[in-house]
Amino acid sequence: MRTLPGDANRLGESVLKRGEFTALTLLAASLAGLAGCAEHAATPPVLARCSASEATPITLAIAADTVIDPATDSGCVLLPANGSSTDNVEYMVVAQAAGGVPGDTAPFALRSASLVAGAPPTAMALRSARARRGLAAVRFDRMLHQQERLRRALGGSTRALRAPALNGGGGVATITPPAVGTLRTFTVCANNDCSVYKPVGARVRSVGTHVAVYVDTLAPANGLDSAQIDSLRQVFDTHVYAVDTSAFGSVSDIDSNGVVIAVMTPLVNSLVSAAECQTAGFVAGFFDPADLDPATAAQYNDGEIFYTIVADPNGAVSCVHTTADVESFLPGTFLHELQHVISFNQHVLILRGNLEDLWLDEALSSLAEELGARSFLPDSATFETYVVNDLSNAYDFLSDPGDHFLLQTSDTVLEDFGAGWLYARYLVDQFGDGITNKLEQTTLTGTDNVAAQTGLPFTTTATRWALANWVSDLPGFSPPPGLFYRSWSFRQVYPSLFGVAFPLTPPVDGGTQVNVVGTLHAGSGFYVDIVQAPRALPFALDLMGVPGLVTASVVPRLDVIRIH
């Protein structure tokens, strides 16, 4: 499902306004202890378990990196003295949950073994008072995903798939697309937990090579006209279908009509109220796996279908959606939802496996939006329209990466989708365009899937990705292999497109001033920029769980790279 903020026609402006939140960090200081946010402790305890004499020594050349596993060396490491009398030595350090169970968290502390008494931190990693955006839509998507997993678990994994429909002579049925003007009744989820389904009478308004567009007969007045619907259909045929099938694989055709069906209905608009739309965003569209699952398809709509909102310029159903708004964001919704349809076909219908894990399925759907955007280049204006949501979500994630998930699973926010898009883009940039097909055409899911298709442990790609987020286009620095994006220079993109600075701004501390405690979120981490003054002595760092608290099943790592 694709999620959008309430004011979808001002996405570029909304990114710009986030820059204003920098000024709110002082106000947020009083809230720093809430929600597991990382912060520098005011009165650090004595860390008897880690000292310079007991630590594992590491020596790094400029641009060299290493990953510390606390399970093998207790997370206590020693970095050497700075032998220069004139130059600083700089390290970027990331305390990261580099794997484990999606949605899991664990308390942690990253501290200098010998903190300078009374030395105040030079920066604080605080959550600003940003509003959560798109929460209603994200929860709805998670609900659909969980319902399908439950259906499949109850039905068993050995249920036989339906054979293709046969005609009277015993051959495969003739492919028969729906005709323009014909009516059909669909059974559509009608509330935010799909405990209620309602019949929707919809008429075919446009049929192309790969899609048939139905519009609810009860859609509000002054919606898209025939020319606008034909234009959306053409975009699907010439961009959406080609991009998604090339990147992710084939689409099934269990209903033998030769097309994917897009149903535009105000039931999707009504999934959130007008008030909720302003605070939690709205559902732009969704794919219901029940329509394709062999165990349930006949009880639902038995075909390749996704559902979208309709234009509602007067706000008769929920929040206002002008025809211009809908024309702008529906192509991205098509790209996003078609990836879900393809993923179900590849993982479940063809290979008879399980659905892809939510975090990776959504990451690939976000990537589909960007791939669709690139198909319009050199038309940069259209490119920016398609990719602005991904850039917006990534901006929010990079503003506070430690407070969000890569491996999301429940009650997540759009920042988590930003992390997923960044990681999927990183995988393509490092392993080539073919990695997306490999990730779909397998029975493996989640982190096991990534490990199998990349040939590297998930912890390896996760830690390299975390470092790449900082060093990829760092001025004056040449990142080593595996630690960069090929397709984006984010330090240039955000100022040039939105007028805001690159959002990842780690606290800067000396080697004996590091004192960060908080909660690790699966896949993500906290960044600290350590600057060692000329002639500074060796210093030890300790990454550990907070004593007395139960450590969840995350995979903690300490990622270290020398910058200067």
Secondary structure, 3 states (H helix, E strand, C coil): CEEECCCHHHHHHHHHHHHHHHHHHHHHHHHCCHHHCCEECCCCCCCCCCCCCCCEECCCCCCCEEEECHHHHCCEEEECCCCCCCCCEEEEEEEEEEEECCCCEEEEEEEECCCCCCCCCCCCCCCCCCCCCCHHHHHHHHHHHHHHHHHHHHHCCCCCCCCCCECCCCCECCCCCCCCCCEEEEEEECCCCCCCEEEEEEEEEEECCCEEEEEECCCCCCCCCHHHHHHHHHHHHHHHHHHHHHHHCCCCCCCCCCCEEEEECHHHHCCCCHHHHHHHCEEEEECCHHHCCCCCHHHCCCCCEEEECCCECCCCCCCCECHHHHHHHHHHHHHHHHHHHHHHHHHHHHCCCCCCCHHHHHHHHHHHHHHHHHCCCCCHHHHHHHHHHHHHHHHHHHHCHHHCCCCCCCCCCHHHHHHHHHHHHHHHHHHCCCHHHHHHCCCCCHHHHHHHHHCCCHHHHHHHHHHHHHHCCCCCCCCCCCCCCCCCCHHHHHHHHHCCCCCCCCCEECCCCCEEEEEEECCCEEEEEEEECCCCCCEEEEEECCCCCCCCCEEEEEEEEECC
